[in-house]
Amino acid sequence: MQCYRDMPEFIAQQMTNLGAEVYYHEFLPQSKHFHPLKFFTSTASSMAVKPNGTYANFGINTIGIIRAPRGDGKEAIVLVTPYNSQRVQSNELLSLALGFSVFSLLSRATWLSKDIVWLSADSQFGEYAAVSAWLNQYHNPMFLSHPVILDTKMYGANKIIYGPDGTTEKADHMSFKRAGTMAAALIFKVGETRKYGDRDSVTMYAEASNGQMPNLDLLNVVHYLAVHRQGFRVNIETFSSLLSSSWLKVIAEVFQNLGSVLRKINPDWKLDVTVPDYVEGTANLANSMYNQALGVPTGSHGAFRDYQVDAVSLEYSPAFHLRNENAKSSFLLRGGRLTEGVVRSVNNLLEKFHQSFFLYFLAAPSKFISVGVYMIPFALLLAPLPVVASALADDSKAKGKSVDDCKTRGDADDLQIRGGSWKWLKSARVLLVIQIWAVLVSLLPYYISQIPSAMAIQYAVIWAVLSIIILIALYAMFGSPYCAGVEWKLLKATMITSITIGLGLMSIINFATAQLGALILIPMCLFSLPLKVQLEMKLLPRTVLLASNILLTVLGFPPAAFLIMKGLSKGSWTLDIGEFWSWMEFLWEWSSATYLYLFLVHLPCWLLCIHVLLHPCHPPESKVKQE
Amino acid sequence: MASGRGGIPGPSRPCRLPLLFLPALLPLLVLLAFSFSPSSAVAAAASPGAMHNNNWAVLVCTSRFWFNYRHMANTLSLYRTVKRLGIPDERIILMLADDMACNPRNNYPAQVFNNENHQLNLYGDNVEVDYRGYEVTVENFLRVLTGRHESAVPRSKRLLSDEGSHILLYMTGHGGDEFLKFQDNEELQSHDLADAVKQMKEKHRFKELLIMVDTCQAATLFSQLHSPGVLAIGSSMKGENSYSHHLDSDIGVSVVDRFTFYTLAFFEKLNMYSNASLNSLFNSYNPSMLLSTAYYRMDLYERPLNEVIVR
């Protein structure tokens, strides 16, 4: 009876007994250092393993591969079960058991046409780190000139297995084996029992980095098999605070009444939605948009998406106690059938999923909003902006011309060079200065984070102080926008042009971020009017405009927006600036494009809005007086 | 198809010359006129004049890939039926992509079923496929029909029919309005088929031709035919789809189409000596079971439909 020292060896032995090819993959977690180029290059393997040192604390993935007996070996389906090898809990054991039972079934299946890879990922450094390290080695192998010397007393290539009849054989467990392109991947794990109910539930996580999603067909397959064949209840992540909010119910009731009225007018207009459907759909949709807008993957399926492999994470929430053996074997049967069904569906395909949508939001596990529908509000918001910008620029050009004509007739060339159609260059210069400032501010954390062992709040304060200093320095060097004689209308026009371009570009990278950003930025920019001009308006519009300006400007400042959001969602209104720093750290760790958007589009626009609001509104006078 | 002879239609009346011509020419002309009429009678009787002496079958499955399992099963089941009812292998041209039986996705390797009960294996040692895999192309199909092959093509791949042949042409796959899709790659248009049939008729390659088509919008495929002696039946009309019969959950795909299923059900009741007629076959199609309207075109066919089926 062999004695196993710990889990990876046990798993490997079981897989070898089935006749699969087995190997170990050792990895170290990648450092979470901020590097500006991380946004633009794919995460090339940062040298986490140094050749001349020994490490005792590394993660070990155990991988088994079943080759399809009659297949051509060009494609593979990947199953992933994460577990923590340092501290294995009973629910993780159950997920490993599920993975192993599916693996042993597939080793005997006659219908396999693609190879099956089972990765039992060691999640002591985090599930994502393990999966992404393995995928990195799979797709971008790193060949070291010096062989890596790790603590390989147990797992070394020279391991000798003592067979039952006393013969010894060498097990080649360290060489990395591959199985072809991955057609699809399924990650499943069993969570802890939260509440005891009648039905086990499965939560699907689909969002990958920067708002990418797997093909909707994969989600449909999983959902259909889980609900209609195996009797699971399928959920997606949702905002529970929205589910119980009363104002949302009021809106839902309004829509329901409107829909029923419309249906009475014309029975073909099926627009009525029931209140629970609407509330649940809104909560799910808000969560889906939020997760996509953050740009951070919601699970290790995000690592697969970076290599264009469709992947989805399933988390089973059992409704039974984990000591109940009957319930466990019934769960293994149903979960195993679900996994086998998904594997067989992908196995029978000839190509990767490509017929369904890649760009969508999920309003329910079986309801989606496709790109053709959700682009429309964004396009409607963005389309009038160039018109507004050109109207403002035209307006200021006309006024400028009339002023110049009145002042003097002499030296017309001089006036036309300083004034006339080239005035927008001044406002473009202001925009350039502010953009440079924004780039510098976004790069500051690279240097700030190198200060060792400081608290988050200290980092945040240093960051704020440094950015203000840099702003003042830039104004001293290039001149403040007010003394350059820039008219507020041109400034506003330039600002609107810059956000059009910025939002347009961002919508291609991560649509949800652009959409949510547009909802705040565009009203803020359109409502901004210099306070001195506002004084000339009547009382009621003036107060409304002032109030909206204040509200939008506060919301537009990223730290303030973050604090408000946190307060609304958690209900705790603490003023902790350090949390903003941790949030930004979170964004750049995951190379999320949202970070770049916040600092290169949102922040400059906000600063320009403040400039427009506080514009002194002098007509261009100094140069004319010199004539 | 049909045995027995039909009636010979009457000869055309010769035109009478006006009597203003010289009476000396009249006897000569009358003699000439009488000499014309038997020849015209012979010309009109050329097609029914030859006796029916052999039967051929051309069975074509135009799709490949695992999810088109049912087309392969359709064709193989019809092949089996046709063989059972008396046509030998050397008179059957079978065109299949043939990638089902040994497909790694097949849970029952080397076996092809057309029914969920898996009672009947349609694939075996005595299935002789003449055009296999990528050889099933529109060009080869038209060459088979018209007989215009390269000199190196062996006899087993040629349709060596003559003017006494009754030919069954069965086609299945994915089709649409006036076309049939060959192997995801090319299409056969209905006027191409009509031209090929017309060439066949001119070269006296058949006496009677029965075309059966089991695809979506099948009736449009033979809408352009205009050669006499052709009878065509399709599984659905223009704008309708043909549906599969049932899904085999063990194999994982649908295993047979509805039209073919009911055709086979009709034929299973027959043997080599039965006398059932085409009329009863056509009447056995029930549109509510087929979920489409089986449509047949008889206007080019000269005899009434109560004749004997292939035998």
Contacts between the chains, C-beta under 8 A, distances in Angstrom:
chain1	res1	chain2	res2	distance
A	68	B	104	5.9
A	69	B	104	7.8
A	70	B	102	7.6
A	70	B	104	4.0
A	70	B	109	7.1
A	71	B	104	4.5
A	72	B	104	7.7
A	110	B	106	8.0
A	110	B	107	5.4
A	110	B	108	7.9
A	110	B	109	6.9
A	111	B	104	7.4
A	111	B	105	5.4
A	111	B	106	6.9
A	111	B	107	4.6
A	111	B	252	7.3
A	112	B	104	6.5
A	113	B	103	7.3
A	113	B	104	3.6
A	113	B	105	4.8
A	344	B	252	6.7
A	347	B	105	6.6
A	348	B	66	5.9
A	348	B	67	7.3
A	348	B	105	5.4
A	348	B	252	6.0
A	348	B	253	7.7
A	350	B	65	6.0
A	350	B	66	7.2
